[in-house]
Amino acid sequence: MKGKRLKKGGSLPIPDMEGAEDHLEVGSLPSKSLPGMCNGQDVVQIAREVLRIEAEGILHLLEHFDEKFALAVQWIYEARGRVIVTGIGKSGIVGRKIVATLSSTGTPALFIHPVEAMHGDLGMVRAEDIVLALSNSGETDELNIILPSLRNIGTRVIAFTGNLSSTLAGYSDLAIYTGVLREACPLGLAPTASTTAQLAMGDALAVALIRVRNFQVQDFRRFHPGGHLGERLQVPLYEVMRQGGEIPMVRETAHVPEALREMSDKGLGATLIVSSTGKLLGIFTDGDLRRSLNTYTDLSKKTIQEIMTPNPRSISADHSVADALEMMEQHLITVMPVVDSEGGLQGILHLHDLLGKGRIRFTRQSEQRGNAEVL
């Protein structure tokens, strides 16, 4: 059956499904009963009810839209940092999808798992970032534990929650309602309509930013390069690496607290250790920190040289983005130092920068030159 073409400015109503099952061909449904005392007709009715409940959940959000959503868009648009999305369980899965949509449409974003954040990944969060925290109940322990730390960092927190009286809503700078009247799950336990609502609100946020940024088809192609990918991957590392004061580094004689402060200030989740002559000696990551906490009772009096990873994998500045990505993928690392032929430290790379999700932006003009633009 062909659908009717909508007139410009028209809206698509939710169809009335009453009696729709009468149009189904009897021979197309299973004749035998299914487990749970359901036959084919029952299953179709169950599916229709699920879709109806989830559609109602999205429409319910329209009744709660207010100026807070516009303020969230403004904050993200004006932010000098990235959108850091966090959530656990089904909300975390929705969060990863929101990150993918934002990143591919011009808004740098990355996902941080709350548990990993509790054990060092908060070092990647900077004051200029915007945190988007997802929790239907707003009382997820693993998420709420990191809220005071986010406040200390100074980043703004936007919450997607179904409970505006929750701990998450109270700690957030902006709480956007994503609640639903009921879940589609007959037990009321499995997140169904509520995760659909979160996902829809994330799409609304991404599309609003597309409009605000005047994001065009050619921009979308830039983030989905297809045939242009090879050209972009040939950008030399000296054009995309972080240099000078942006490099997190300490001397080998520094104590662990100093190294942790440097790691936190630079927001890359790692600190490089150098000699008095500037040669790279080692690296200390948030993963090293977690392992050290399991080994030592007191790290405050230890020097960073005692617990660093010596002779880390590194690369020279004349290699390409493709070379660096290959090494990072092969060795499962997200941060890599750049050194000269004598082992002297020249810069540092982060995976998100190489993928265009950090402070590196590949422009159309830059792609034609084979270069990258540093934000």
C-alpha positions in Angstrom: 0.0 0.0 0.0 1.4 3.4 -1.0 1.6 6.1 1.6 0.2 9.6 1.1 2.7 12.3 0.4 2.8 14.9 3.1 2.3 18.5 2.2 5.1 20.9 3.1 4.8 21.8 6.8 2.5 18.9 7.4 2.9 16.3 10.2 2.6 12.6 10.3 0.0 11.4 12.8 0.4 8.2 14.7 -1.9 5.8 12.8 -4.9 4.3 14.5 -4.0 0.6 14.7 -7.5 -0.5 15.9 -8.7 -3.3 13.6 -5.4 -3.3 11.6 -5.0 -7.0 12.3 -8.1 -7.7 10.2 -6.0 -6.8 7.1 -3.5 -9.6 7.8 -3.6 -12.7 5.7 -4.5 -15.7 7.9 -2.0 -17.9 6.1 0.9 -15.6 6.9 0.7 -16.3 10.7 1.8 -19.4 12.6 -1.1 -21.8 13.2 0.5 -23.5 16.2 0.6 -22.0 19.6 3.9 -20.5 20.6 5.5 -20.8 24.1 3.6 -18.8 26.7 0.2 -19.8 25.2 0.6 -17.3 22.4 -0.4 -17.8 18.8 0.7 -15.8 15.8 -2.1 -13.3 16.2 -1.2 -12.7 19.8 2.4 -12.0 19.0 1.4 -9.4 16.4 -0.8 -7.7 18.9 2.0 -7.7 21.5 4.3 -6.1 19.0 1.7 -3.4 18.1 1.2 -2.6 21.8 5.0 -2.2 22.3 5.2 0.2 19.4 2.2 2.1 20.7 3.7 2.4 24.2 7.0 3.6 22.9 5.4 6.1 20.5 3.3 7.4 23.5 6.5 7.8 25.5 8.1 10.0 22.9 5.0 12.1 22.5 4.9 12.4 26.3 8.3 14.2 26.1 6.7 17.0 24.0 4.6 18.0 27.0 7.8 18.6 29.0 9.9 20.5 26.5 11.0 23.9 27.7 13.8 26.4 27.5 16.3 24.1 29.2 16.7 22.1 26.0 17.6 25.3 24.1 20.1 26.2 26.8 21.7 22.7 26.5 22.1 23.2 22.8 23.6 26.7 23.4 26.1 25.3 26.0 27.3 22.5 23.7 27.5 24.9 20.7 29.6 27.4 22.6 31.8 24.9 24.4 35.5 24.9 23.6 35.8 21.3 24.7 33.9 18.0 23.8 30.7 16.4 24.9 31.5 13.7 27.4 28.6 11.2 27.5 28.3 8.8 30.4 25.8 6.2 31.6 25.7 2.6 32.7 23.7 -0.4 31.5 21.1 0.3 28.8 21.6 4.0 29.3 25.2 3.5 28.5 24.4 1.8 25.3 22.1 4.7 24.3 24.9 7.1 25.3 27.3 5.4 22.9 24.9 5.9 20.1 24.4 9.5 21.0 28.2 9.9 20.9 28.3 8.4 17.4 25.6 10.7 16.1 27.1 13.8 17.6 30.6 13.0 16.4 29.5 12.3 12.8 27.6 15.6 12.6 30.2 18.0 13.7 30.1 17.9 17.5 33.2 16.3 19.1 32.0 13.7 21.6 33.3 10.6 23.4 31.9 8.1 25.9 33.3 7.4 29.3 32.0 4.5 31.4 31.2 5.6 35.0 33.1 2.7 36.6 36.2 3.5 34.5 35.8 7.2 35.3 35.9 6.2 39.0 39.3 4.6 38.4 41.1 7.2 36.4 39.3 8.0 33.2 38.1 11.3 34.8 41.5 12.5 33.8 40.2 12.9 30.3 37.5 15.4 31.4 38.4 19.1 31.3 36.6 22.1 32.6 35.7 23.2 29.0 33.9 20.0 28.3 30.2 19.4 28.7 29.1 16.2 30.4 25.9 14.5 29.3 24.8 12.0 32.0 22.1 9.4 31.3 20.0 7.7 34.0 16.3 7.1 33.9 16.0 6.8 37.7 18.7 9.4 38.4 19.9 7.2 41.3 22.5 5.0 39.6 25.2 4.6 42.2 28.1 4.2 39.8 27.1 7.4 38.0 26.3 9.5 41.1 29.6 8.7 42.7 31.5 10.7 40.1 29.2 13.7 40.2 31.1 15.6 43.0 34.4 15.0 41.1 32.9 16.5 37.9 31.8 19.5 39.9 35.4 19.9 41.2 36.7 19.7 37.7 34.4 22.6 36.8 32.7 21.0 33.8 29.0 21.6 33.2 26.7 18.6 33.6 23.5 18.1 31.6 21.3 15.2 32.7 18.9 13.1 30.7 16.6 11.6 33.5 13.1 10.5 34.1 13.2 11.8 37.7 13.7 15.5 38.2 13.8 15.0 41.9 16.7 12.5 41.8 20.3 12.8 43.0 21.5 13.2 39.4 19.1 16.0 38.6 20.1 17.8 41.8 23.8 17.6 41.0 23.4 18.6 37.4 23.6 22.1 36.0 20.7 21.3 33.7 18.2 18.4 34.0 16.2 17.5 30.9 13.2 15.2 31.5 13.3 12.0 29.5 10.7 10.0 31.5 7.9 7.9 30.2 4.5 6.9 31.6 5.3 3.2 31.4 7.7 0.7 30.0 6.7 -1.7 27.2 8.1 -4.6 29.2 5.1 -6.4 30.7 7.1 -6.8 34.0 7.9 -3.1 34.0 11.6 -4.0 34.6 13.5 -4.1 31.3 14.2 -0.6 30.0 12.3 -0.3 26.8 10.2 2.9 26.3 12.6 4.8 28.6 15.6 4.0 26.5 13.7 4.9 23.3 12.9 8.2 24.9 16.6 8.8 25.8 17.6 7.9 22.3 15.0 10.3 20.7 16.1 13.1 23.0 19.7 12.5 21.9 18.6 12.6 18.3 16.8 15.9 19.0 19.9 17.3 20.5 22.1 16.3 17.6 19.7 17.5 14.9 19.3 20.9 16.7 23.1 21.3 16.7 23.1 20.4 13.0 20.8 23.3 12.3 22.7 25.7 14.7 26.0 24.8 13.1 24.5 25.1 9.6 26.0 21.6 9.0 25.8 20.8 5.3 26.0 17.7 3.1 29.6 18.4 2.3 30.4 18.6 6.0 28.7 15.2 6.5 30.8 13.8 3.7 33.9 15.1 5.5 33.1 12.9 8.5 32.2 10.0 6.3 35.0 10.3 3.8 34.7 7.1 1.9 37.1 7.6 -1.0 38.7 10.6 0.7 39.7 8.5 3.7 43.1 7.6 2.2 44.0 11.3 1.6 43.1 12.2 5.1 45.0 9.4 6.7 48.2 10.6 5.0 48.3 13.8 7.1 51.8 13.9 8.8 51.8 13.6 12.6 53.7 16.9 13.1 50.5 18.7 12.0 48.2 16.9 14.4 50.4 16.1 17.5 50.1 18.2 20.7 53.2 20.1 21.4 54.9 22.4 24.0 52.7 23.3 26.9 50.0 20.8 25.8 52.2 17.8 26.5 51.6 16.2 30.0 55.1 15.6 31.2 57.2 15.5 34.4 60.8 14.7 35.3 61.8 11.2 36.5 62.4 12.6 40.0 58.8 13.9 40.4 56.6 12.2 43.0 53.4 10.5 42.0 51.0 13.3 43.2 52.8 15.8 40.9 52.5 13.4 38.0 48.8 12.9 38.7 48.2 16.6 38.8 49.9 17.0 35.4 47.8 14.1 34.0 44.6 15.7 35.3 45.5 19.2 34.0 46.3 18.1 30.5 43.3 15.8 30.2 44.8 13.0 28.1 44.8 10.2 30.7 48.5 9.9 30.8 51.8 11.7 31.8 55.1 11.3 30.0 58.3 11.1 32.0 61.4 12.9 30.6 65.0 13.3 31.5 66.8 16.6 32.2 67.8 16.7 28.5 64.2 16.1 27.3 64.6 12.5 26.4 61.6 10.2 26.8 62.0 7.8 29.6 58.6 6.4 30.2 54.8 6.9 30.5 52.3 6.7 33.3 48.7 6.2 32.4 45.4 5.9 34.3 45.7 2.1 33.8 49.1 2.2 35.5 47.6 4.1 38.4 44.9 1.4 38.9 47.5 -1.3 38.9 49.8 0.6 41.3 46.9 1.1 43.7 46.6 -2.7 43.9 50.3 -3.1 44.5 51.3 -0.3 46.9 49.6 1.0 50.0 51.0 4.5 49.8 52.0 6.1 46.4 52.5 9.6 47.7 56.2 9.1 48.6 57.1 7.2 45.5 58.8 8.8 42.5 57.2 8.4 39.2 60.3 6.6 37.9 59.6 3.7 40.3 56.2 2.9 38.9 56.2 4.2 35.3 56.2 2.0 32.2 59.7 2.5 30.8 60.5 2.7 27.1 56.9 3.2 25.8 55.9 2.7 22.2 56.6 5.9 20.3 56.6 7.2 16.7 58.4 9.9 14.7 56.7 13.1 13.6 57.2 12.4 9.9 54.9 9.3 10.0 51.3 9.6 8.9 48.0 9.5 10.8 47.4 6.1 9.2 50.7 4.8 10.7 49.8 6.0 14.2 46.3 4.5 14.0 47.7 1.2 12.9 50.2 1.1 15.9 47.5 2.2 18.4 45.1 -0.5 17.1 47.8 -3.2 17.1 49.0 -2.4 20.7 45.6 -1.4 22.1 46.7 2.1 23.3 45.0 5.5 23.1 48.0 7.7 23.8 51.4 7.7 22.1 54.5 9.9 22.4 56.2 11.4 19.3 60.0 11.5 19.4 62.9 12.4 17.2 65.7 10.1 16.0 67.6 10.7 19.3 64.6 9.8 21.5 63.9 13.4 22.4 60.2 14.2 23.1 58.5 16.3 20.4 54.8 15.8 21.0 52.0 13.4 22.0 49.1 11.9 20.1 45.6 10.9 21.4 43.4 8.5 19.5 40.5 11.0 19.5 42.6 13.6 17.8 43.6 11.3 15.1 40.0 10.3 14.5 38.9 13.9 14.3 36.9 13.7 17.5 39.3 15.7 19.7 40.8 19.1 19.0 41.9 18.2 15.4 39.4 19.1 12.7 40.0 18.0 9.1 38.6 20.7 6.8 37.6 20.4 3.1 40.3 22.9 2.2 42.8 21.1 4.5 42.0 17.8 2.9 42.8 19.2 -0.5 46.2 20.2 0.8 46.6 17.0 2.8 46.7 19.0 6.1 44.7 19.2 9.3 43.5 22.2 11.2 44.1 22.4 14.9 41.3 23.9 16.9 
